[in-house]
């Protein structure tokens, strides 16, 4: 009986390599109501996610280390031809041996100290972060406290890079749950977010202040005229993978910028540099927060909610007013970030002009 069960598992695993249809409509168990329907459909169209012979995708089934290797191999265009590997438990006849060997050579996956890869083991959220970080060569990091991920944890940097890249956000209680097993749907969502800005929009808290990464934002600047912000790819460091960032264009000059948001704060930062908090959560009038350190702490205060503020783009009635330490004020709106900034002398430093 055990041999029959093992044979069945091998056959089902082998069939993961071959598509039964590269559209979500072909998946009998993938409903449009599924939280990761769009991401899975996107990867199916790209041939990264494929189904089982019964027409199912099984999005809520855990993703194994072998399946993860196959999926990232397809993203990178690796050969899936079976071959010898360096892992004692992945013989050439194993269905994912080619993907595992190629991914290991590229440095995207590593085995255990005993020389095994453990292909049937489920991928944890911590290990998922490491895989995504390596595959996409994530450069930018956002240092902040994660309750269940100490700084010394082997996946700490990878997790903070996923947060900086708008691929993951963690949980409302401030945890990341790195040991929690990842489903096929969740792994698909992480891959889709790494590949396509549209899906990065879903890596956000409820009532997020982040801007829509598929749109272009134009601002009026009192000193420098007009600026345009777009979410684009810029070259990585040392010949690494291109990275998605917000890029501000003023004339011929371009400046990269990052938006960070957790359940604790919304912040703006620059690649390979510090970040400045623009808003602290939960939003509450009278709340004071540390906006920056230069080198001493700089404090801002939330002085109003549901404020009406006029901009060249439109009038907002749900703005949060923040007063700076020097008496200036700026206004933030859900889905738009900062829409207007007024300096202490009353002059407008920045104002949203258009969104398209």
C-alpha positions as CSV (number, residue, x, y, z in Angstrom):
1,X,0.0,0.0,0.0
2,X,2.8,2.4,0.9
3,X,4.4,1.9,-2.6
4,X,1.1,2.7,-4.2
5,X,0.7,5.9,-2.2
6,X,4.3,7.0,-2.9
7,X,3.8,6.3,-6.6
8,X,0.6,8.5,-6.6
9,X,2.4,11.3,-5.0
10,X,5.2,11.1,-7.5
11,X,2.8,11.1,-10.4
12,X,0.9,14.1,-9.1
13,X,4.1,16.0,-8.5
14,X,5.4,15.2,-12.0
15,X,2.2,16.5,-13.5
16,X,2.9,19.9,-11.9
17,X,5.4,20.5,-14.6
18,X,2.9,20.2,-17.4
19,X,0.1,22.7,-17.9
20,X,-3.4,21.6,-18.2
21,X,-4.3,25.1,-19.5
22,X,-2.7,28.4,-18.9
23,X,-5.8,30.4,-17.9
24,X,-7.6,30.6,-14.6
25,X,-10.8,29.6,-16.3
26,X,-9.3,26.1,-16.8
27,X,-8.9,25.6,-13.0
28,X,-12.0,24.0,-11.5
29,X,-11.2,25.0,-7.9
30,X,-9.9,28.6,-8.5
31,X,-12.8,30.9,-8.0
32,X,-12.7,34.7,-8.7
33,X,-13.5,35.2,-5.1
34,X,-10.2,33.7,-4.0
35,X,-7.9,36.4,-2.5
36,X,-5.1,35.5,-4.9
37,X,-7.2,34.8,-8.0
38,X,-5.6,37.6,-10.1
39,X,-2.1,36.8,-9.1
40,X,-2.5,33.1,-9.9
41,X,-4.2,33.9,-13.2
42,X,-1.3,36.2,-14.1
43,X,1.2,33.5,-13.4
44,X,-0.8,30.8,-15.2
45,X,-0.8,33.0,-18.3
46,X,3.0,33.2,-18.0
47,X,3.3,29.5,-17.6
48,X,4.7,29.7,-14.1
49,X,1.8,28.1,-12.3
50,X,0.2,25.0,-13.8
51,X,-2.5,22.6,-12.7
52,X,-3.2,19.0,-12.0
53,X,-4.8,16.5,-14.4
54,X,-8.2,16.9,-12.7
55,X,-8.2,20.5,-13.7
56,X,-7.5,21.9,-10.3
57,X,-4.8,24.4,-9.0
58,X,-5.2,23.7,-5.3
59,X,-4.3,27.3,-4.3
60,X,-4.7,26.5,-0.6
61,X,-2.4,23.5,-0.6
62,X,1.0,24.1,0.9
63,X,3.8,24.8,-1.6
64,X,6.7,22.4,-1.3
65,X,10.4,23.2,-1.7
66,X,10.4,21.2,-5.0
67,X,7.4,23.2,-6.3
68,X,8.9,26.5,-5.3
69,X,12.1,25.5,-7.3
70,X,10.0,24.7,-10.3
71,X,8.1,28.0,-10.1
72,X,11.1,30.2,-9.7
73,X,12.9,28.3,-12.5
74,X,10.0,29.1,-14.8
75,X,10.3,32.8,-13.8
76,X,14.0,32.7,-14.7
77,X,13.6,30.5,-17.8
78,X,15.6,27.6,-16.5
79,X,15.6,24.2,-18.1
80,X,13.4,21.6,-16.4
81,X,15.3,18.7,-17.9
82,X,16.0,16.2,-15.2
83,X,19.6,16.0,-14.1
84,X,21.9,15.1,-11.3
85,X,21.9,17.4,-8.3
86,X,24.3,18.0,-5.3
87,X,21.6,17.0,-2.9
88,X,21.5,13.4,-1.5
89,X,17.7,13.3,-1.5
90,X,17.2,14.7,-5.0
91,X,18.2,12.0,-7.5
92,X,18.2,12.7,-11.3
93,X,14.9,10.9,-11.6
94,X,13.1,13.2,-9.2
95,X,10.5,15.2,-11.1
96,X,11.9,18.6,-10.1
97,X,15.6,17.7,-10.2
98,X,16.4,20.0,-13.2
99,X,14.7,23.0,-11.6
100,X,16.3,22.3,-8.2
101,X,19.8,21.8,-9.8
102,X,19.5,25.0,-11.8
103,X,18.2,27.1,-9.0
104,X,20.9,25.8,-6.6
105,X,23.6,26.7,-9.2
106,X,22.1,30.2,-9.4
107,X,22.3,30.6,-5.6
108,X,18.5,30.9,-5.2
109,X,18.1,27.9,-3.1
110,X,20.3,26.0,-0.6
111,X,20.1,22.7,1.2
112,X,20.6,21.6,4.7
113,X,23.9,20.9,6.5
114,X,23.3,17.1,6.1
115,X,23.4,17.5,2.3
116,X,19.7,17.2,1.8
117,X,17.2,19.5,0.1
118,X,14.0,18.0,1.5
119,X,11.9,18.6,-1.7
120,X,8.6,17.5,-0.1
121,X,8.9,19.8,2.8
122,X,6.6,22.8,2.9
123,X,8.1,26.3,2.4
124,X,7.9,28.5,5.5
125,X,7.3,32.3,5.3
126,X,10.8,32.9,6.5
127,X,12.4,30.7,3.8
128,X,10.0,32.2,1.2
129,X,11.4,35.6,2.0
130,X,15.0,34.3,1.5
131,X,14.0,32.7,-1.9
132,X,12.2,35.8,-3.2
133,X,15.1,38.1,-2.0
134,X,17.7,36.0,-3.9
135,X,15.6,35.5,-7.0
136,X,14.9,39.2,-7.5
137,X,18.2,40.4,-5.9
138,X,16.2,42.8,-3.6
139,X,18.6,45.7,-2.8
140,X,16.6,48.0,-0.5
141,X,16.0,47.4,3.2
142,X,13.6,48.9,5.7
143,X,14.8,48.4,9.3
144,X,12.0,48.2,11.8
145,X,10.9,46.0,14.7
146,X,9.2,42.7,13.9
147,X,7.9,41.1,17.1
148,X,8.7,37.5,16.1
149,X,11.7,38.1,13.9
150,X,14.8,39.1,16.0
151,X,17.6,41.0,14.3
152,X,19.8,38.0,14.5
153,X,17.4,35.7,12.7
154,X,18.8,34.3,9.4
155,X,15.8,35.6,7.5
156,X,15.6,39.1,9.1
157,X,17.2,41.0,6.3
158,X,15.2,39.1,3.7
159,X,11.9,39.9,5.4
160,X,12.7,43.6,5.7
161,X,13.7,43.7,2.0
162,X,10.3,42.1,1.1
163,X,8.6,44.9,3.1
164,X,10.7,47.6,1.4
165,X,9.9,46.1,-2.0
166,X,6.1,46.1,-1.3
167,X,5.9,42.3,-1.5
168,X,4.9,41.5,2.1
169,X,3.6,43.5,5.0
170,X,3.2,41.1,7.9
171,X,0.3,40.9,10.3
172,X,-1.7,43.6,12.2
173,X,-0.2,42.4,15.5
174,X,3.3,43.3,14.4
175,X,4.4,39.8,13.6
176,X,5.5,38.1,10.4
177,X,5.0,34.5,11.4
178,X,8.1,33.3,9.7
179,X,7.5,29.6,10.5
180,X,4.0,29.5,9.1
181,X,3.7,27.3,6.0
182,X,3.1,29.1,2.6
183,X,0.3,27.9,0.3
184,X,0.5,27.8,-3.5
185,X,-1.7,30.8,-3.7
186,X,0.4,32.8,-1.3
187,X,3.6,31.9,-3.0
188,X,2.0,33.0,-6.3
189,X,1.1,36.3,-4.8
190,X,4.6,37.0,-3.6
191,X,6.0,36.1,-7.0
192,X,3.4,38.3,-8.8
193,X,4.2,41.2,-6.6
194,X,7.9,40.9,-7.3
195,X,7.2,40.9,-11.1
196,X,4.4,43.4,-11.6
197,X,3.6,46.8,-9.9
198,X,-0.1,46.3,-10.1
199,X,0.1,43.4,-7.6
200,X,2.3,45.4,-5.2
201,X,-0.7,47.6,-4.5
202,X,-2.3,44.6,-2.7
203,X,0.6,44.4,-0.3
204,X,-0.9,47.2,1.9
205,X,-2.6,47.6,5.1
206,X,-6.3,48.5,5.3
207,X,-6.9,52.1,4.5
208,X,-3.4,52.5,3.2
209,X,-1.9,55.9,2.4
210,X,0.4,54.5,-0.3
211,X,0.0,55.7,-3.8
212,X,-1.2,53.6,-6.7
213,X,1.9,52.2,-8.4
214,X,0.2,52.0,-11.8
215,X,-0.5,55.7,-11.9
216,X,1.6,58.9,-12.5
217,X,1.5,61.8,-10.0
218,X,2.3,65.3,-11.0
219,X,3.1,68.0,-8.3
220,X,3.6,71.7,-8.3
221,X,6.8,72.7,-6.4
222,X,7.2,76.3,-5.3
223,X,10.9,76.4,-6.0
224,X,11.5,73.9,-8.8
225,X,8.4,74.1,-10.8
226,X,6.6,70.8,-11.8
227,X,7.7,67.3,-10.8
228,X,6.4,63.9,-12.0
229,X,6.4,60.7,-9.9
230,X,6.3,57.3,-11.6
231,X,6.8,53.8,-10.2
232,X,9.5,52.4,-12.4
233,X,12.5,50.0,-12.5
234,X,16.0,51.5,-12.0
235,X,19.3,49.7,-12.2
236,X,20.4,47.7,-9.2
237,X,23.8,48.1,-7.6
238,X,26.9,46.3,-8.8
239,X,25.1,45.0,-11.9
240,X,22.3,43.4,-9.9
241,X,18.6,43.1,-10.9
242,X,16.7,46.2,-11.7
243,X,14.6,47.4,-8.8
244,X,11.1,49.1,-8.6
245,X,11.1,52.5,-7.0
246,X,9.2,55.7,-7.1
247,X,11.2,58.1,-9.3
248,X,10.7,61.8,-9.2
249,X,11.5,63.7,-12.4
250,X,12.2,67.4,-12.3
251,X,13.3,68.6,-15.7
252,X,16.1,66.3,-16.7
253,X,16.9,65.2,-13.2
254,X,15.6,62.0,-11.6
255,X,15.5,61.1,-7.9
256,X,14.6,57.6,-6.6
257,X,12.4,57.4,-3.6
258,X,10.7,54.6,-1.6
259,X,7.4,54.4,0.3
260,X,7.3,52.2,3.3
261,X,4.2,51.3,5.3
262,X,3.6,49.0,8.2
263,X,0.9,48.8,10.8
264,X,3.0,51.2,12.8
265,X,3.9,54.0,10.4
266,X,4.1,55.4,6.9
267,X,7.5,56.6,5.8
268,X,9.5,58.0,2.9
269,X,13.0,56.9,2.3
270,X,15.8,56.9,-0.2
271,X,17.6,53.8,-1.5
272,X,20.5,52.7,0.7
273,X,19.7,55.5,3.2
274,X,17.5,56.4,6.2
275,X,13.8,57.0,6.1
276,X,11.6,59.7,7.6
277,X,8.2,58.9,9.1
278,X,5.3,60.9,7.7
279,X,2.5,59.4,9.7
280,X,2.1,57.2,12.7
281,X,-0.6,54.6,13.3
282,X,-3.2,54.5,14.6
283,X,-4.1,58.0,13.4
284,X,-5.2,60.1,16.4
285,X,-5.3,63.9,16.9
286,X,-2.6,65.0,19.4
287,X,-0.4,62.0,18.6
288,X,3.3,63.0,18.4
289,X,5.8,60.8,16.6
290,X,9.5,60.8,15.7
291,X,9.7,61.9,12.1
292,X,13.5,61.8,11.7
293,X,16.8,61.7,13.4
294,X,19.3,64.4,12.2
295,X,21.1,63.6,14.4
296,X,18.6,64.5,17.2
297,X,15.0,63.3,17.1
298,X,12.6,65.5,15.2
299,X,9.0,65.4,16.3
300,X,5.8,65.9,14.3
301,X,2.2,66.0,15.6
302,X,-1.1,64.9,14.1
303,X,-3.3,68.1,14.5
304,X,-6.4,67.2,12.5
305,X,-8.4,64.4,10.8
306,X,-11.1,64.6,8.1
307,X,-9.7,68.0,7.1
308,X,-10.7,69.8,3.9
309,X,-7.7,70.7,1.8
310,X,-7.7,72.2,-1.7
311,X,-5.2,71.2,-4.3
312,X,-4.8,71.9,-8.0
313,X,-5.9,68.3,-8.6
314,X,-9.1,68.3,-6.4
315,X,-10.5,69.2,-3.0
316,X,-10.1,66.5,-0.4
317,X,-12.3,66.3,2.7
318,X,-10.6,63.3,4.4
319,X,-7.1,64.6,4.9
320,X,-5.0,64.1,8.0
321,X,-3.2,67.3,9.1
322,X,0.3,67.0,10.5
323,X,2.2,69.9,12.0
324,X,6.0,69.9,11.7
325,X,8.4,71.0,14.5
326,X,9.0,74.3,12.7
327,X,5.3,75.2,12.4
328,X,4.7,74.0,8.9
329,X,1.8,71.7,7.9
330,X,1.2,68.9,5.5
331,X,-1.8,66.9,4.5
332,X,-2.0,63.2,3.8
333,X,-4.9,61.3,2.2
334,X,-5.5,57.6,1.9
335,X,-4.3,56.3,-1.4
336,X,-2.5,59.6,-2.2
337,X,0.2,60.0,0.5
338,X,1.1,63.7,0.9
339,X,-1.2,65.9,-1.2
340,X,-0.1,69.3,0.0
341,X,2.8,70.7,2.1
342,X,2.7,74.3,3.5
343,X,5.8,75.8,5.0
344,X,5.8,77.8,8.3
345,X,5.8,81.1,6.4
346,X,2.6,80.1,4.5
347,X,4.2,79.3,1.2
348,X,3.3,76.1,-0.6
349,X,6.2,73.7,-0.8
350,X,4.4,71.0,-2.7
351,X,0.9,70.4,-4.1
352,X,-0.7,67.6,-6.0
353,X,-1.6,68.7,-9.5
354,X,-2.7,65.6,-11.4
355,X,-3.1,61.8,-11.3
356,X,-3.4,59.7,-14.4
